[in-house]
Amino acid sequence: MPAPVPAPAVAAVAPAVPVAPAAAVAQLAAEPPAKLPTAPPHPRPPAPAEKVSAGPVTVAVLAGDPITGEGAAAFLSSSPGVRVLPVDRQHEAEVVLILVSRVTEEALEWMRQAADRARREVRFVLVGDGVRGPDVLRAVTYGLVSVIPRQEADFERILRAIQAVRADRLEMPDVALGWLVDQVRAIQNEVLEPLGVTAAGLEAREADVLRLLAEGLGTPEIAARLNYSERTVKNIIHGVLTRWRLRNRAHAVAFALRNGAI
């Protein structure tokens, strides 16, 4: 029977002692984390909170071994624009940094539980090897925005990934991005198209009308081109404006362009 896996260490704010970035990250434990450290439950509010846009980025650090966790916390604590939170306040963090040797089911469970406890919309920066396509897809639903392989994970790169969260920038290995693109394409082809819906949430006929609006056609020309009545065209446009709370036709066209529907 294998020896019990030690519980993961979670770093609070550590003293700013000198840490060699490459050496500290290289000390990631070979064993995967056992389970998420206990934190008081904080149910999510019914509606998502607004994104924080001012002040330092708050970060909680979950690590597979104490040395790496303390080194990461010390480095981040000394970095401008970042505030490291202790474990009992991880539910308040804007970003959760997860440091593991390999991305396992246990690491994904850390992420899921942290997302469930969060008081606000939380984003995850994951450092570890062995990430698979299905893992990425699951983790994205929890709030994953960056995956950094261990060999590439010096502290400066981790800091850049954390700071990029507020700019909504992703940092993924090329293979992970490929999996995400393939999944989106499969959803579009196998689920949305048979239902006559686009990835932007527009019906196919709504997208057709907005595409012709973008070409400068008026209601009579659109009706003739699509073999609709003018009343139908007006109803389609009114439905889009009402459902998405858009101001006018130009706003509707801009919305469709921005979301890739036309």
C-alpha positions, 0 to 999 in steps of 0.5 A, spaced: 500 500 500 502 506 498 504 511 503 499 517 505 500 523 501 501 529 505 496 534 506 498 540 501 501 547 504 498 553 503 502 559 504 500 565 508 504 572 507 511 569 508 517 574 510 520 577 504 527 572 505 531 572 498 529 566 494 532 564 488 526 563 483 528 557 479 530 553 485 524 555 488 519 553 483 524 546 481 522 544 488 515 542 487 513 536 490 513 530 486 506 528 489 500 531 488 496 535 493 491 531 497 485 535 498 484 543 499 485 546 505 479 547 510 477 554 509 470 557 512 464 556 507 462 563 504 457 561 499 457 565 492 452 571 492 446 570 487 449 575 482 456 575 480 460 581 483 463 586 479 470 586 477 475 589 481 479 595 477 483 599 483 488 597 488 492 591 488 491 584 486 489 580 491 492 573 491 492 566 495 497 561 494 496 554 494 502 549 493 504 542 493 509 543 498 511 548 503 518 551 500 515 553 494 509 556 497 513 560 502 517 562 496 512 564 491 508 568 497 515 572 499 516 574 492 509 576 490 508 580 497 514 584 495 511 585 488 508 592 487 501 592 486 500 585 489 497 583 496 498 576 498 492 573 503 492 568 508 489 561 507 483 563 512 481 569 507 482 565 500 475 566 499 476 574 498 482 573 493 481 575 486 486 570 483 488 564 486 495 561 484 496 553 484 503 550 484 503 543 483 508 538 480 503 535 476 496 537 474 491 531 477 484 530 479 486 533 486 488 539 483 482 540 479 478 539 486 482 545 489 480 549 484 473 547 484 472 548 491 476 555 491 471 557 486 465 555 490 467 558 496 469 565 493 465 571 494 467 574 488 469 572 481 475 568 482 481 567 476 486 561 477 493 561 475 496 554 474 503 552 475 504 544 473 505 539 468 501 534 465 495 538 463 490 534 459 485 537 454 479 535 458 482 538 464 483 545 461 476 545 459 473 543 466 478 548 469 476 554 464 469 553 467 472 554 474 475 560 472 482 558 469 486 563 465 493 561 465 497 555 465 504 555 465 509 549 465 513 548 471 520 548 467 517 555 464 515 558 471 520 563 474 516 568 479 517 573 474 512 570 469 508 568 474 507 575 476 506 577 469 500 572 469 497 574 475 497 582 473 494 580 466 488 577 469 485 584 470 486 585 462 482 579 461 489 576 457 490 568 457 496 565 458 496 558 455 500 553 452 499 552 444 496 545 445 491 547 450 489 553 446 488 548 440 483 544 445 479 550 447 478 552 439 476 545 437 471 544 443 468 551 441 468 549 434 465 542 436 459 546 440 458 550 434 457 545 429 454 539 433 450 543 438 448 550 436 448 550 428 442 544 429 438 549 433 439 555 429 443 559 434 450 562 433 455 562 439 454 569 440 447 567 442 443 570 436 439 565 432 441 564 425 436 568 421 438 574 426 445 574 424 443 574 417 439 580 418 444 583 422 449 581 416 445 585 411 444 591 416 452 591 416 452 591 408 448 598 409 441 595 406 435 597 409 428 594 411 425 593 404 432 590 401 433 585 407 426 583 406 427 582 399 434 578 399 431 574 405 424 573 402 421 575 409 416 580 409 418 587 412 414 586 418 418 580 420 425 584 419 422 589 423 420 584 428 427 580 428 431 587 429 426 589 435 427 582 438 435 583 438 435 590 441 430 588 446 433 581 448 440 584 448 438 591 451 441 595 445 440 602 443 439 602 435 441 598 429 448 600 429 449 598 436 446 591 434 451 591 428 457 592 433 454 587 438 454 582 432 461 584 430 464 584 436 461 577 438 463 574 431 456 572 429 457 576 423 
